[in-house]
């Protein structure tokens, strides 16, 4: 994922019209779902671990 963004950034700096903006939009949408989902997952796992460990 990160390498795709780096490649698009390099492409944009050289030829902005050559960048596939739909793909960039798809990546941004994916981030909007995965980052909060991973945070919520971490919170839930932490809460369960605190209950088990004490």
C-alpha positions in Angstrom: 0.0 0.0 0.0 2.7 2.5 1.0 4.8 1.7 -2.0 1.8 2.5 -4.3 1.5 5.9 -2.7 5.2 6.6 -3.1 5.1 5.6 -6.7 2.1 7.9 -7.3 3.9 10.7 -5.6 6.9 10.3 -7.8 4.7 10.0 -10.9 2.8 13.2 -9.9 6.1 15.1 -9.5 7.1 14.1 -13.0 3.9 13.9 -14.9 0.7 14.8 -13.0 -1.6 13.8 -15.9 -0.1 10.3 -15.9 -1.2 9.5 -12.4 -4.3 7.2 -12.1 -6.4 9.4 -9.8 -9.1 6.8 -9.4 -6.6 4.4 -7.9 -5.4 7.2 -5.5 -9.0 7.8 -4.5 -9.5 4.0 -3.9 -6.4 4.0 -1.7 -7.7 7.0 0.3 -11.1 5.3 0.8 -9.3 2.1 2.0 -7.3 4.1 4.5 -10.5 5.6 5.9 -11.7 2.1 6.7 -8.6 0.3 7.7 -7.0 2.8 10.0 -10.0 3.2 12.3 -10.8 -0.5 12.1 -7.3 -1.4 13.3 -7.5 1.1 16.1 -10.8 -0.3 17.3 -9.4 -3.8 17.0 -6.4 -2.8 19.1 -8.7 -1.3 21.8 -10.9 -4.4 22.0 -7.9 -6.7 22.3 -6.3 -4.5 24.9 -9.5 -4.4 26.9 -9.9 -8.2 26.7 -6.2 -8.7 27.7 -6.7 -6.4 30.8 -9.7 -8.4 31.9 -7.8 -11.7 31.5 -4.5 -10.5 33.0 -6.0 -8.2 35.6 
